[in-house]
């Protein structure tokens, strides 16, 4: 069973930073690349960044390149998203999920492997 729990969201001023955490079960962490997605009301969920834990291949959507950094801690089965220089347009509910390995390694982006989502964590950036 794929198990992922997001945390770390909050309210921050523009230009500030937050670090999101995605705690995975060992089963999930060992088998699947993991990605971060975000969604605002009325819009489709967007793949933000993802990482292959086995070989550290990463992907970032253009709007976050240079500002966000994804990393993983194999000892803690946790994937982090360090978000710096936050902008109001980064405001969204952020989710983590297992992602398709091929799309990540080919550079096509982050696509969820399963249509199953947790509660997410709210990130609000004030101007």
N, C-alpha and C positions, 0 to 999 in steps of 0.2 A: 504494500500500500504506500502510495506517495504521500508523504506528510511534510508540510512546510508551514512555518509560522513567521509572519512578518512583525517587526517592531522597529521603533526608533523615530517615527514621524513626529511632527510637532509644528508649532508656529514659529516662523523666523522672518526677520526683515530681509529685504532684497540685499544681496551681497553676502549674506550669511551662509552658514554651513550646517549640514545635518549628516549623520551616518545612519543608514538603515541596516538592519540585520535580518537575515533569513535563516532561521534554524531549521535544518532538515533532519529527517531520520537517517540513520546510517545507510539503510537500504536505498533511499533516494539519492543521497549524496554520492554514493559509490557508483551508481549506475547511470545517472543522467547529468548532462550540463544543466545549469540553473540560470534563469534570467529574471530580470526585473521588468515589470510592465507598469504602466500608469493609465488611469482613466479619469476623465472629467465627465460630469453629467452631459448627456446628449452627444457624446463623441465615442468613437470606437477605442477600445483598449490599444495602447501603443507599446511596442517593444522598445525598451530604453537601453538595456545593456544585458549581456549574458556572458557566461564564462564556462569553459570546459575545465573541470577540476583536475582531470588527468594530465592535461598538457598545457593548461593556462592560456589557451586560445580565448581571446575576448572580442567582443563586438560592442560598438556604441552607435546609437543613432546620431545623425549629424548634429542635432540641436543640443546635445550634451557633451560632445567631444571637447576635450580640454578642460571641462568643468567637473565631470563625474569620473570616478574611478571604481571599478568593480574588483573585488578580491575574494579569496576564499581561505578559510582556516580549516585544513583537513583534520586537525586534532579535535576541533569543536563541531565539525559538520555544519559549518556556518558560512554563508556568503554575505559579504558586505557591499553596500553601495555608498561610497563617500561622495557627498554632493557639496561642491563648493560654488561660490559665486552664484548663488541661487537667484532666480528671476521669478517674478509673479507668474509667468507662464509655466513654471514648473509645478504650480499648485495642482494637486491631483491626489487620488488615492493610489498608492503604490502597492503592487502585488508581486510576489515571486512565484515562480513555477518552473517545473521541468520543461526543457526546450528541446527541439529537434537538433540533433548533433550536426547533421549534414548542412543545414542552413547556416548554422553558426560558423562551421569551419570553411564553408564556401564564401562567407562574407555576405550572404543574402540577408542576414538579420536574425532576430529572435522570434521564434514561433513556438507557441505552447504545444507540448506533446499531448496533453490531456485537457479536456474542457472542464476543468475542476479548479475552483479558486477559493482561497481563504478569505478572511475578512479584510485583509489589506491594512495598510497604515496610512493615515491622512497626513499629507504634507501641505502646509499652507504658507505661502511666501507673500508677505505684505509689502506694498510699494512705499 
